[in-house]
Amino acid sequence: MPSMDPAPKASVKTVVSPDAPPFPAERPADLNMYGDLKAFSDLDLDDIAVAAAAVCRTPIALVSILDGDQLWFSARVGTDQPSGALANSGCAPVIARRVPVVIPDMMADPETRKNGLVCGALGLRFYAGYPLFTAEDEVFGTLCVVDLQTRPQGLLQAESNGLAALARQAMRLMEMRRETVAQERRLTAQQIRRERATRQARQAEAERRHTLEKYAIQQAAGAAGGVGIYEYDLTSGDIAVSPEVCRIIGLPVTDVVTVRQWMAQVHEDDKPHIPVLSQLLDGSAPLKLEYRVVRADDQRERWVLRQGVLDRDEAGRPVRLIGTIQDITPERNATSRLTTLLAVGDALRMATTRSQALTESCRLLGQRLEVQRVGFAAITVRDELFTVDQGWCAPEMPVVSGEFSFKAFRRTSDFLRSGAVLILDDLSSPSWMREEREACRAVQIEAQIVVPKMDHGELTGCLFVHSALPREWTLDETSFIRTAADRIFAALDEWDAETRQEIVNHEILHRLKNTLSIVQSLAHQGFRSVDDQGPLTTFTSRLVALSAAHDLLMRRNWQSTDLASLVQGVLTPLGVENRVQVSGPFLKLGPDTATSFSMLLHELATNAMKYGALSVAEGTVSLHWTMTGTGEGAVMALQWREAGGPQVTPPARTGFGVRLLKAGLGRHGKTELHYAPMGLCADLTAPILSLATV
């Protein structure tokens, strides 16, 4: 019996044919469906190869695995070559025919004789191989033995049976290994999935904590800034809200409110402006909106600003409205109060009477504050009287007017004398107002603010704001009322100052006219015995012209007048206002210039009535002035032209009238007289700036 020991692996030297394709130095990581054969123990497969070589008494045995057109030797005895080509190999017919193949002489086989290992120096001669089938009946590879000597008789029956048994054992081993590898891979995959799930869970938890922390920060920041956050689910109709949202609309703190709960807090007048669900879905709804809400807890009206963005799904359909809501009542009130203050200033400025100024400004205050009465009372401390001047009250409130004694409002009067503002939220609260409750309730006062008007430390009046219901006055409302009161008091001071100035002006004018009358009487007495009364008449008319100029200036508080009014005032007393054609732009005249102009115009008019164009019915006079230049270089040019009167000749002597005309407007102006035969021509020029300021 031949020896069963296999030939040593170093006994066969590997010779690679020049025609053989090159082989990789290492087997790949993934050969086929069985995975990486490195997972198998070398001893497991090597033992199969050793046993095959021993059973068949060959020096070489191989476990070959098919991979495309290559054979990979996962176990080998008698050679160190890791792989070989499938073509022209003994394994090719085994794999192709799916049956065991024995080739007694490979040099005699037409296919294998082409193999470099057969025809080359190595000289392989005998081949016997069994196919390796998978559980799916697919050829996986071969278990083969190779000899360097030909074997015409092939394998003995015992050798063939042994080789077949070893092939089956090899496949069972690799099947078990495959299951083991698959199980290991499944376990590894499960472990990887568990580890991934653990990492994802940790990451999700970290993100959740981060989101909660971020949300808490946002909530805290929103609460600090008065900003609430909401999320409106357009599908369910639920609105997730932050605590600040609940505080703004006066609801108990909750996480979710319904659309019905939300709309219940919207002011009735503003509900038509709230977009409906269909508008949100089609994108036509405004995402920024200001409207009023009525708080659920205290029924107070508040203005809110709602802003948001639409969150859409993958198809682009809106699914959520996410945004913020903010109480903007203070900002709205501040804007409204500023607008009201501007309107009060306009009313005071545009009013033509003191009564109109008070009534309109009080109405604006009352309507803005939504109170029932606003008015002004003059106060006479010496007589201990409140005198209600003018004011405004709501239609349902009784009108308050006339005089009221300090005795009925002793506490209030004492408080106002100190110069402090009286702020009363509820008439029933302070005990020190007990003695005034009856008097206050007689005119329906339950809350009030009274601002004193002080002149040089003395109480002279007050602005009062009355509410028929108890009311908690805010600091902004108090500040607003005080600011409005200051403006009204300043306007009243101006009205009173103008009234006093008119009284003084009338008194001065009266005394001036008395003085001019005395001068006129003295002149008449002095010229009583003179036969020629012409100079007296001229003197008297000059006094009248001077008085007319003073009347005009007095009506303007001795400030200024304009040239057109002055011309009318001079010509009308003379009865020639319709015979003088007057034209020219508006020209402001100062007090002194107005007096000089009145004397000049009077002299020209009376001279024309005596000697010139106005002495005959067909005579005419043209009075025209123009302005040229700008700024300090602007100049006025006045032209007096007579026509249709007697022929004019230069005077033989210069009288007072001529000297007055030539003197003109003094050092600031220039006068030229031309005695043309058809009528007198007078040209006056002067800087406009000096005319208005002198």
C-alpha positions as CSV (number, residue, x, y, z in Angstrom):
1,M,0.0,0.0,0.0
2,P,1.5,3.3,-1.0
3,S,2.3,5.8,1.6
4,M,-0.6,8.3,2.5
5,D,1.8,11.1,3.5
6,P,1.6,13.9,1.0
7,A,4.6,15.2,-0.8
8,P,6.0,18.2,1.0
9,K,4.9,21.6,-0.4
10,A,8.4,22.6,-1.2
11,S,9.0,19.5,-3.4
12,V,7.4,21.2,-6.5
13,K,8.8,24.4,-7.8
14,T,6.3,26.8,-9.4
15,V,7.1,27.6,-13.0
16,V,4.9,30.2,-14.7
17,S,4.5,29.9,-18.4
18,P,5.4,33.0,-20.4
19,D,1.9,32.7,-22.0
20,A,0.1,32.6,-18.7
21,P,-1.7,35.9,-17.7
22,P,-0.3,37.7,-14.7
23,F,-1.9,37.0,-11.3
24,P,-2.4,39.4,-8.4
25,A,-0.1,38.9,-5.4
26,E,-3.0,38.7,-3.0
27,R,-6.6,37.3,-3.2
28,P,-9.3,40.0,-3.3
29,A,-11.3,41.0,-0.3
30,D,-14.6,39.7,-1.8
31,L,-14.2,36.6,-4.2
32,N,-17.8,35.6,-4.7
33,M,-21.1,34.9,-3.0
34,Y,-19.3,33.1,-0.1
35,G,-17.6,36.3,0.9
36,D,-14.0,36.7,2.0
37,L,-12.5,33.2,2.2
38,K,-10.0,34.6,4.7
39,A,-12.8,34.2,7.2
40,F,-12.2,30.4,6.8
41,S,-9.4,28.8,8.9
42,D,-6.4,27.9,6.7
43,L,-6.2,24.5,8.6
44,D,-9.8,23.7,7.7
45,L,-9.3,23.8,3.9
46,D,-5.6,22.9,4.0
47,D,-6.6,19.6,5.7
48,I,-9.0,18.9,2.9
49,A,-6.2,19.4,0.4
50,V,-3.7,17.3,2.4
51,A,-6.2,14.5,2.7
52,A,-7.0,14.6,-1.1
53,A,-3.3,14.4,-2.0
54,A,-2.8,11.5,0.4
55,V,-5.9,9.6,-0.8
56,C,-5.0,9.9,-4.5
57,R,-1.2,9.6,-3.9
58,T,-0.4,12.9,-5.8
59,P,2.1,15.6,-5.0
60,I,-0.4,18.4,-5.7
61,A,-3.9,19.0,-4.4
62,L,-6.0,22.1,-4.8
63,V,-9.3,23.6,-3.6
64,S,-10.1,25.9,-6.5
65,I,-12.9,28.5,-6.4
66,L,-14.3,30.0,-9.6
67,D,-14.3,33.7,-10.0
68,G,-15.1,34.8,-13.6
69,D,-12.4,33.4,-15.8
70,Q,-10.0,32.8,-13.0
71,L,-9.5,30.0,-10.4
72,W,-8.4,31.1,-7.0
73,F,-6.7,28.4,-4.9
74,S,-8.0,28.9,-1.4
75,A,-6.2,25.8,-0.2
76,R,-3.2,24.1,-1.9
77,V,-0.6,21.3,-1.3
78,G,2.5,21.0,-3.4
79,T,2.5,24.5,-4.9
80,D,2.6,28.0,-3.8
81,Q,0.8,29.5,-6.8
82,P,-2.3,31.4,-5.5
83,S,-4.4,31.3,-8.7
84,G,-4.6,30.3,-12.3
85,A,-6.5,30.8,-15.5
86,L,-9.6,28.7,-16.1
87,A,-9.0,28.3,-19.8
88,N,-7.0,25.2,-20.9
89,S,-7.0,24.0,-17.3
90,G,-8.2,20.6,-16.1
91,C,-10.9,22.3,-14.0
92,A,-12.5,23.9,-17.1
93,P,-14.3,20.7,-18.2
94,V,-15.3,19.9,-14.6
95,I,-17.0,23.2,-14.3
96,A,-18.4,23.2,-17.7
97,R,-19.8,19.6,-17.5
98,R,-20.7,19.7,-13.8
99,V,-19.2,16.1,-13.4
100,P,-16.0,14.6,-12.1
101,V,-13.2,14.6,-14.8
102,V,-10.0,12.5,-14.9
103,I,-7.3,13.3,-17.5
104,P,-4.7,10.5,-17.5
105,D,-2.3,12.4,-19.7
106,M,-2.7,16.2,-20.0
107,M,-0.3,16.3,-22.9
108,A,-2.6,14.1,-24.8
109,D,-5.7,16.2,-24.1
110,P,-6.2,18.8,-26.9
111,E,-7.1,21.6,-24.4
112,T,-4.9,21.1,-21.4
113,R,-1.8,20.5,-23.6
114,K,-2.0,24.2,-24.3
115,N,-1.6,25.1,-20.6
116,G,1.9,26.4,-19.8
117,L,2.1,24.4,-16.6
118,V,1.6,21.2,-18.8
119,C,3.8,22.0,-21.7
120,G,6.3,24.0,-19.8
121,A,9.1,23.0,-17.5
122,L,6.8,22.0,-14.6
123,G,5.3,19.3,-16.8
124,L,2.0,18.5,-15.2
125,R,0.6,15.3,-16.5
126,F,-2.3,13.8,-14.6
127,Y,-5.4,15.5,-13.4
128,A,-8.5,14.4,-11.5
129,G,-11.2,16.8,-10.2
130,Y,-14.6,16.8,-8.6
131,P,-17.0,19.8,-8.8
132,L,-18.1,21.7,-5.7
133,F,-21.8,22.4,-5.7
134,T,-23.5,25.0,-3.5
135,A,-26.8,24.5,-1.8
136,E,-28.4,26.2,-4.8
137,D,-26.9,23.5,-7.1
138,E,-24.5,26.0,-8.6
139,V,-20.8,25.0,-9.4
140,F,-18.7,26.8,-7.0
141,G,-15.3,25.4,-7.8
142,T,-13.4,22.1,-7.8
143,L,-11.4,19.8,-5.5
144,C,-8.6,18.4,-7.7
145,V,-5.3,16.4,-7.6
146,V,-2.4,16.7,-10.0
147,D,0.5,14.4,-10.7
148,L,3.7,14.9,-12.6
149,Q,3.4,11.4,-14.0
150,T,0.8,10.1,-16.4
151,R,-1.7,7.6,-15.0
152,P,-3.2,5.6,-17.8
153,Q,-5.4,3.7,-15.4
154,G,-6.7,7.0,-13.8
155,L,-7.9,6.7,-10.2
156,L,-8.7,3.6,-8.3
157,Q,-12.3,3.2,-7.1
158,A,-11.3,3.9,-3.5
159,E,-9.3,7.0,-4.6
160,S,-12.3,8.2,-6.6
161,N,-14.7,7.6,-3.7
162,G,-12.3,9.3,-1.2
163,L,-11.9,12.3,-3.5
164,A,-15.7,12.6,-3.9
165,A,-16.2,12.4,-0.1
166,L,-13.6,15.1,0.5
167,A,-15.3,17.3,-2.1
168,R,-18.6,17.0,-0.3
169,Q,-16.9,17.6,3.0
170,A,-15.3,20.7,1.6
171,M,-18.6,22.0,0.5
172,R,-20.3,21.2,3.8
173,L,-17.4,23.0,5.6
174,M,-17.7,26.0,3.3
175,E,-21.6,26.0,3.7
176,M,-21.2,26.1,7.5
177,R,-18.6,28.7,7.1
178,R,-20.9,30.7,4.9
179,E,-23.7,30.5,7.5
180,T,-21.2,31.4,10.2
181,V,-20.0,34.4,8.2
182,A,-23.5,35.4,7.3
183,Q,-24.5,35.2,11.0
184,E,-21.5,37.1,12.0
185,R,-22.3,39.7,9.4
186,R,-25.9,39.8,10.6
187,L,-24.7,40.2,14.2
188,T,-22.2,42.9,13.0
189,A,-24.9,44.6,11.1
190,Q,-27.2,44.5,14.1
191,Q,-24.5,45.8,16.3
192,I,-23.8,48.6,13.8
193,R,-27.5,49.4,13.6
194,R,-27.8,49.3,17.4
195,E,-24.7,51.6,17.6
196,R,-26.1,53.8,14.9
197,A,-29.5,53.9,16.6
198,T,-27.8,54.6,19.9
199,R,-25.9,57.5,18.3
200,Q,-29.0,58.8,16.6
201,A,-30.9,58.5,19.8
202,R,-28.2,60.4,21.7
203,Q,-28.0,62.9,18.9
204,A,-31.8,63.3,18.9
205,E,-31.8,63.7,22.6
206,A,-29.0,66.3,22.4
207,E,-31.0,68.1,19.7
208,R,-34.1,67.8,21.7
209,R,-32.4,69.3,24.7
210,H,-30.8,72.0,22.5
211,T,-34.2,72.7,21.0
212,L,-35.8,72.9,24.4
213,E,-33.1,75.1,25.7
214,K,-33.3,77.3,22.6
215,Y,-37.1,77.4,22.9
216,A,-36.8,78.3,26.6
217,I,-34.4,81.1,25.7
218,Q,-36.7,82.3,23.0
219,Q,-39.7,82.1,25.4
220,A,-37.7,84.0,28.0
221,A,-36.5,86.6,25.5
222,G,-40.1,86.9,24.1
223,A,-41.5,87.3,27.5
224,A,-38.9,90.0,28.4
225,G,-39.7,91.8,25.1
226,G,-43.4,91.2,25.2
227,V,-43.3,89.0,22.2
228,G,-45.3,85.7,22.0
229,I,-44.8,82.8,19.7
230,Y,-47.5,80.8,18.0
231,E,-47.8,77.9,15.5
232,Y,-51.1,77.5,13.7
233,D,-51.7,74.0,12.3
234,L,-53.8,74.6,9.2
235,T,-54.9,70.9,9.1
236,S,-56.1,70.4,12.7
237,G,-56.9,74.0,13.4
238,D,-55.0,74.0,16.7
239,I,-52.8,76.9,17.6
240,A,-49.7,76.1,19.8
241,V,-48.9,79.2,21.8
242,S,-46.3,80.4,24.3
243,P,-47.2,81.7,27.7
244,E,-46.6,85.2,26.5
245,V,-49.4,84.9,23.9
246,C,-51.8,83.9,26.6
247,R,-50.8,86.8,28.7
248,I,-51.3,89.3,25.8
249,I,-54.8,88.1,25.0
250,G,-55.7,87.5,28.6
251,L,-56.2,83.7,28.6
252,P,-55.0,81.2,31.2
253,V,-51.6,79.8,30.4
254,T,-52.0,76.8,28.1
255,D,-50.1,75.1,25.3
256,V,-52.8,75.0,22.7
257,V,-55.8,77.2,21.9
258,T,-58.4,76.7,19.2
259,V,-59.3,79.1,16.4
260,R,-62.6,79.8,18.0
261,Q,-60.9,80.8,21.3
262,W,-58.5,83.0,19.4
263,M,-61.3,84.7,17.3
264,A,-63.4,85.2,20.5
265,Q,-60.8,87.7,21.7
266,V,-60.6,89.7,18.5
267,H,-62.4,93.1,18.6
268,E,-65.7,92.9,16.7
269,D,-64.8,95.8,14.4
270,D,-61.6,94.1,13.4
271,K,-62.9,90.5,12.8
272,P,-63.6,91.2,9.1
273,H,-59.9,92.0,8.6
274,I,-58.7,88.6,10.0
275,P,-57.8,86.3,7.1
276,V,-59.8,83.0,6.9
277,L,-58.3,79.5,6.3
278,S,-58.9,79.6,2.5
279,Q,-56.8,82.8,2.2
280,L,-54.0,81.2,4.1
281,L,-54.1,78.1,1.9
282,D,-54.1,80.0,-1.4
283,G,-51.4,82.5,-0.2
284,S,-53.5,85.6,-0.5
285,A,-53.7,86.3,3.3
286,P,-51.5,89.1,4.7
287,L,-48.8,87.8,6.9
288,K,-48.4,91.0,8.9
289,L,-51.5,92.4,10.5
290,E,-52.4,94.9,13.2
291,Y,-55.7,94.6,15.0
292,R,-57.4,95.0,18.4
293,V,-58.2,92.3,20.9
294,V,-60.3,92.4,24.0
295,R,-58.5,90.6,26.8
296,A,-60.5,87.7,28.3
297,D,-59.5,88.4,31.9
298,D,-60.0,92.2,32.3
299,Q,-61.9,93.1,29.1
300,R,-59.3,95.7,28.2
301,E,-58.8,96.6,24.6
302,R,-55.2,96.1,23.3
303,W,-53.6,96.5,19.9
304,V,-51.5,93.6,18.7
305,L,-49.1,93.1,15.8
306,R,-49.3,89.6,14.4
307,Q,-46.5,88.5,12.0
308,G,-45.9,85.1,10.5
309,V,-44.5,82.9,7.7
310,L,-46.1,79.9,6.0
311,D,-44.4,76.5,6.3
312,R,-45.1,74.4,3.3
313,D,-44.9,70.6,2.6
314,E,-42.9,69.0,-0.2
315,A,-45.7,69.7,-2.6
316,G,-45.5,73.4,-1.8
317,R,-48.9,73.4,0.1
318,P,-49.1,75.6,3.2
319,V,-49.4,73.4,6.3
320,R,-48.5,75.7,9.2
321,L,-48.4,79.4,10.0
322,I,-45.6,80.2,12.4
323,G,-44.9,83.6,13.8
324,T,-45.0,86.1,16.7
325,I,-47.6,88.3,18.3
326,Q,-46.7,91.5,20.2
327,D,-48.7,94.0,22.2
328,I,-48.2,97.3,20.4
329,T,-50.7,99.3,22.4
330,P,-48.1,101.7,23.9
331,E,-46.7,102.4,20.5
332,R,-50.1,103.0,19.0
333,N,-51.1,105.2,21.9
334,A,-47.9,107.2,21.6
335,T,-48.5,107.7,17.9
336,S,-52.1,108.7,18.5
337,R,-51.2,111.1,21.3
338,L,-48.5,112.7,19.2
339,T,-51.0,113.1,16.4
340,T,-53.5,114.6,18.8
341,L,-51.0,117.0,20.2
342,L,-50.2,118.2,16.6
343,A,-53.9,118.6,16.0
344,V,-54.3,120.5,19.2
345,G,-51.5,122.8,18.1
346,D,-53.2,123.3,14.7
347,A,-56.5,124.1,16.3
348,L,-55.0,126.6,18.7
349,R,-53.1,128.3,15.8
350,M,-56.0,128.3,13.4
351,A,-58.7,129.4,15.8
352,T,-60.1,133.0,15.3
353,T,-61.4,133.3,18.9
354,R,-60.4,132.3,22.3
355,S,-63.7,130.3,22.7
356,Q,-63.1,128.4,19.5
357,A,-59.5,127.5,20.5
358,L,-60.6,126.1,23.8
359,T,-63.6,124.2,22.5
360,E,-61.7,122.5,19.7
361,S,-58.7,121.6,21.7
362,C,-60.8,120.1,24.5
363,R,-62.8,118.1,22.1
364,L,-59.6,116.6,20.6
365,L,-58.4,115.7,24.1
366,G,-61.7,114.2,25.2
367,Q,-62.1,112.0,22.1
368,R,-58.5,110.7,22.2
369,L,-58.7,109.8,25.9
370,E,-62.2,108.5,25.6
371,V,-63.4,110.5,28.6
372,Q,-66.7,112.3,29.2
373,R,-65.6,115.9,29.8
374,V,-62.6,118.2,29.2
375,G,-62.6,121.9,30.0
376,F,-60.9,125.0,31.3
377,A,-61.8,126.9,34.4
378,A,-60.4,130.4,35.2
379,I,-59.6,130.7,38.9
380,T,-59.8,133.8,41.1
381,V,-58.1,133.0,44.3
382,R,-59.1,136.2,45.9
383,D,-62.8,135.6,45.3
384,E,-62.3,131.8,45.7
385,L,-64.2,131.0,42.5
386,F,-63.8,128.5,39.6
387,T,-65.3,130.0,36.4
388,V,-65.7,127.3,33.7
389,D,-64.9,129.1,30.5
390,Q,-65.3,126.7,27.6
391,G,-65.0,123.0,27.2
392,W,-66.3,119.8,25.7
393,C,-68.4,116.9,27.0
394,A,-69.7,113.7,25.7
395,P,-73.4,113.7,24.6
396,E,-74.5,111.7,27.6
397,M,-72.8,114.1,30.1
398,P,-74.3,117.2,31.6
399,V,-72.7,120.5,30.5
400,V,-70.7,122.2,33.2
401,S,-70.5,126.0,33.1
402,G,-70.6,129.1,35.3
403,E,-69.1,129.8,38.7
404,F,-68.2,127.3,41.4
405,S,-67.1,128.2,44.9
406,F,-64.0,126.9,46.6
407,K,-66.2,125.8,49.5
408,A,-67.7,122.9,47.4
409,F,-64.2,121.8,46.3
410,R,-62.1,122.8,49.2
411,R,-59.7,119.8,49.0
412,T,-59.2,120.2,45.3
413,S,-58.6,124.0,45.5
414,D,-56.0,123.6,48.3
415,F,-54.3,120.8,46.3
416,L,-54.1,122.9,43.1
417,R,-52.7,126.0,44.9
418,S,-49.5,124.0,45.5
419,G,-49.0,123.7,41.8
420,A,-49.3,119.9,41.8
421,V,-51.4,117.9,39.3
422,L,-54.5,116.3,40.9
423,I,-54.8,112.6,39.8
424,L,-57.9,110.8,41.1
425,D,-58.5,107.2,39.9
426,D,-61.6,106.5,42.0
427,L,-63.6,109.1,43.9
428,S,-64.6,106.5,46.6
429,S,-61.0,105.5,47.4
430,P,-59.3,108.5,49.1
431,S,-60.8,109.4,52.4
432,W,-59.7,113.0,52.1
433,M,-62.1,113.4,49.1
434,R,-65.1,112.4,51.2
435,E,-66.4,115.9,51.6
436,E,-66.3,116.6,47.9
437,R,-68.0,113.4,46.7
438,E,-71.5,114.9,46.7
439,A,-70.4,117.9,44.6
440,C,-68.4,115.7,42.2
441,R,-71.1,113.2,41.7
442,A,-73.6,116.0,41.0
443,V,-71.7,116.6,37.8
444,Q,-71.0,112.8,37.3
445,I,-67.3,112.8,38.2
446,E,-65.9,109.5,39.4
447,A,-62.3,110.0,38.2
448,Q,-60.4,113.0,37.1
449,I,-57.1,114.7,36.3
450,V,-56.8,118.5,37.0
451,V,-53.7,120.4,35.8
452,P,-53.2,123.8,37.5
453,K,-52.2,127.0,35.5
454,M,-49.8,129.0,37.6
455,D,-48.7,132.5,36.8
456,H,-45.8,133.8,38.9
457,G,-46.7,131.3,41.6
458,E,-50.4,132.2,41.7
459,L,-53.2,129.8,40.6
460,T,-55.1,131.4,37.8
461,G,-56.8,128.5,36.1
462,C,-56.9,124.8,35.5
463,L,-57.5,122.2,32.8
464,F,-59.8,119.4,34.0
465,V,-60.4,115.9,32.5
466,H,-63.4,114.0,33.9
467,S,-64.4,110.4,33.7
468,A,-67.9,109.2,34.6
469,L,-66.4,105.8,35.7
470,P,-63.5,104.9,38.0
471,R,-60.4,104.8,35.9
472,E,-56.7,103.9,36.5
473,W,-54.8,106.7,34.8
474,T,-51.6,105.5,33.3
475,L,-48.3,107.5,33.4
476,D,-48.5,108.0,29.7
477,E,-52.0,109.4,29.9
478,T,-51.0,111.8,32.7
479,S,-47.9,112.9,30.8
480,F,-50.0,113.4,27.6
481,I,-52.6,115.5,29.5
482,R,-49.9,117.7,31.1
483,T,-48.2,118.3,27.7
484,A,-51.5,119.2,26.1
485,A,-52.3,121.5,29.1
486,D,-49.0,123.3,28.6
487,R,-49.9,124.0,25.0
488,I,-53.4,125.2,25.8
489,F,-52.1,127.4,28.6
490,A,-49.5,129.0,26.3
491,A,-52.1,129.7,23.7
492,L,-54.5,131.2,26.3
493,D,-51.6,133.4,27.5
494,E,-51.2,134.6,23.9
495,W,-54.9,135.3,23.5
496,D,-55.0,137.2,26.8
497,A,-51.9,139.2,25.9
498,E,-53.4,140.1,22.5
499,T,-56.6,141.2,24.3
500,R,-54.7,143.3,26.7
501,Q,-52.6,144.8,23.9
502,E,-55.8,145.7,21.9
503,I,-57.1,147.5,25.0
504,V,-53.8,149.4,25.4
505,N,-53.7,150.2,21.6
506,H,-57.3,151.5,21.7
507,E,-56.5,153.6,24.7
508,I,-53.3,155.0,23.0
509,L,-55.3,155.7,19.7
510,H,-58.0,157.4,21.7
511,R,-55.5,159.6,23.4
512,L,-53.7,160.3,20.1
513,K,-56.9,161.3,18.4
514,N,-57.7,163.6,21.4
515,T,-54.3,165.2,21.0
516,L,-54.8,165.7,17.3
517,S,-58.2,167.2,18.0
518,I,-56.6,169.6,20.4
519,V,-54.0,170.5,17.8
520,Q,-56.8,171.0,15.2
521,S,-58.8,173.2,17.6
522,L,-55.7,175.3,18.4
523,A,-55.1,175.7,14.7
524,H,-58.7,176.9,14.1
525,Q,-58.5,179.3,17.0
526,G,-55.2,180.7,15.8
527,F,-56.4,181.2,12.2
528,R,-59.9,182.4,13.1
529,S,-59.1,186.0,12.1
530,V,-57.2,185.1,8.9
531,D,-59.2,185.6,5.7
532,D,-57.4,182.9,3.7
533,Q,-58.5,179.6,5.3
534,G,-56.6,177.5,2.7
535,P,-53.5,176.8,4.8
536,L,-55.8,175.8,7.7
537,T,-57.7,173.4,5.5
538,T,-54.4,171.9,4.2
539,F,-53.1,171.6,7.7
540,T,-56.3,169.9,8.9
541,S,-56.3,167.4,6.0
542,R,-52.7,166.5,6.9
543,L,-53.7,165.8,10.4
544,V,-56.5,163.6,9.1
545,A,-54.0,161.7,6.9
546,L,-51.7,161.2,9.9
547,S,-54.6,160.0,12.0
548,A,-55.6,157.5,9.3
549,A,-52.1,156.1,9.2
550,H,-52.2,155.7,12.9
551,D,-55.6,153.9,12.8
552,L,-54.2,151.4,10.3
553,L,-51.1,150.7,12.4
554,M,-53.2,150.4,15.5
555,R,-55.3,147.7,13.9
556,R,-52.0,145.8,13.3
557,N,-50.8,146.3,16.8
558,W,-48.3,149.0,15.6
559,Q,-46.4,146.2,13.9
560,S,-46.6,146.9,10.2
561,T,-49.1,147.4,7.4
562,D,-49.1,147.1,3.6
563,L,-49.0,149.7,0.9
564,A,-52.3,148.8,-0.7
565,S,-54.2,149.2,2.6
566,L,-52.4,152.4,3.3
567,V,-53.3,153.9,-0.1
568,Q,-57.0,152.9,0.5
569,G,-56.9,154.5,3.9
570,V,-55.5,157.8,2.6
571,L,-57.7,158.1,-0.6
572,T,-61.0,157.1,0.9
573,P,-61.4,160.1,3.3
574,L,-60.6,162.4,0.4
575,G,-63.3,160.8,-1.7
576,V,-61.1,160.0,-4.7
577,E,-60.5,156.3,-4.2
578,N,-62.4,155.5,-7.4
579,R,-60.5,158.0,-9.6
580,V,-57.1,156.7,-8.8
581,Q,-56.1,153.5,-10.6
582,V,-54.0,151.6,-8.0
583,S,-52.0,148.5,-8.9
584,G,-49.0,146.7,-7.5
585,P,-47.8,143.6,-5.5
586,F,-48.1,143.2,-1.8
587,L,-45.5,145.4,-0.1
588,K,-45.0,145.4,3.7
589,L,-44.3,148.7,5.4
590,G,-42.8,149.3,8.8
591,P,-44.5,151.9,11.3
592,D,-42.2,154.9,10.4
593,T,-42.4,154.1,6.7
594,A,-46.1,153.9,6.8
595,T,-46.4,157.3,8.4
596,S,-44.1,158.9,5.8
597,F,-45.9,157.2,2.9
598,S,-49.3,158.3,4.2
599,M,-48.1,162.0,4.3
600,L,-46.6,161.6,0.8
601,L,-49.7,160.1,-0.7
602,H,-51.9,162.7,1.0
603,E,-49.8,165.5,-0.4
604,L,-49.9,164.1,-3.9
605,A,-53.7,163.5,-3.8
606,T,-54.6,166.9,-2.3
607,N,-52.2,168.7,-4.8
608,A,-54.0,166.8,-7.7
609,M,-57.4,167.8,-6.3
610,K,-56.4,171.5,-6.1
611,Y,-54.2,172.0,-9.2
612,G,-53.8,168.7,-11.0
613,A,-55.8,166.0,-12.8
614,L,-58.3,165.4,-9.9
615,S,-59.4,169.1,-10.1
616,V,-61.4,168.4,-13.3
617,A,-63.9,165.7,-14.0
618,E,-62.1,164.2,-16.9
619,G,-58.7,163.9,-15.1
620,T,-57.2,160.6,-14.1
621,V,-54.4,159.4,-11.9
622,S,-52.4,156.1,-12.1
623,L,-50.6,154.9,-9.0
624,H,-48.4,151.8,-9.7
625,W,-45.5,150.2,-7.9
626,T,-43.2,147.3,-8.8
627,M,-40.5,145.3,-7.0
628,T,-37.2,144.2,-8.7
629,G,-34.3,142.2,-7.4
630,T,-34.0,139.7,-4.6
631,G,-32.7,139.6,-1.0
632,E,-31.0,142.8,0.3
633,G,-30.8,144.2,-3.2
634,A,-34.6,144.2,-3.8
635,V,-35.9,147.7,-4.7
636,M,-39.4,149.2,-4.8
637,A,-40.3,151.7,-7.6
638,L,-43.5,153.7,-7.3
639,Q,-45.0,155.9,-10.1
640,W,-47.6,158.6,-9.7
641,R,-48.9,159.7,-13.1
642,E,-51.6,162.4,-13.7
643,A,-53.4,162.9,-17.0
644,G,-56.3,164.9,-18.4
645,G,-56.0,167.8,-16.0
646,P,-54.9,171.5,-16.5
647,Q,-51.5,172.1,-18.1
648,V,-48.8,171.8,-15.5
649,T,-46.1,174.4,-15.0
650,P,-43.2,174.2,-12.4
651,P,-44.1,176.2,-9.2
652,A,-42.6,179.6,-8.8
653,R,-41.7,179.0,-5.2
654,T,-41.2,175.9,-3.1
655,G,-43.8,175.4,-0.3
656,F,-44.0,172.9,2.5
657,G,-45.8,170.4,0.3
658,V,-43.1,170.4,-2.4
659,R,-40.4,170.1,0.3
660,L,-42.4,167.2,1.8
661,L,-42.6,165.5,-1.6
662,K,-38.9,166.0,-2.3
663,A,-38.0,164.7,1.1
664,G,-39.8,161.5,0.1
665,L,-39.0,158.5,2.4
666,G,-35.9,160.1,4.0
667,R,-32.4,158.8,3.7
668,H,-33.5,155.4,2.6
669,G,-35.4,156.5,-0.5
670,K,-35.2,158.9,-3.5
671,T,-38.0,161.1,-5.0
672,E,-38.0,162.7,-8.4
673,L,-40.7,165.2,-9.5
674,H,-41.4,165.9,-13.2
675,Y,-43.7,168.8,-14.1
676,A,-44.8,167.5,-17.5
677,P,-47.4,169.7,-19.4
678,M,-49.9,166.8,-19.5
679,G,-49.6,166.1,-15.8
680,L,-47.4,165.7,-12.7
681,C,-45.1,162.7,-12.6
682,A,-43.6,161.5,-9.3
683,D,-41.1,158.6,-9.0
684,L,-40.2,157.2,-5.6
685,T,-37.6,154.4,-5.1
686,A,-36.4,152.8,-1.9
687,P,-34.9,149.4,-0.8
688,I,-37.7,147.0,0.2
689,L,-35.8,145.8,3.3
690,S,-35.7,149.3,4.8
691,L,-39.4,149.9,4.0
692,A,-40.4,146.8,5.9
693,T,-38.2,147.3,9.0
694,V,-38.3,151.1,9.5
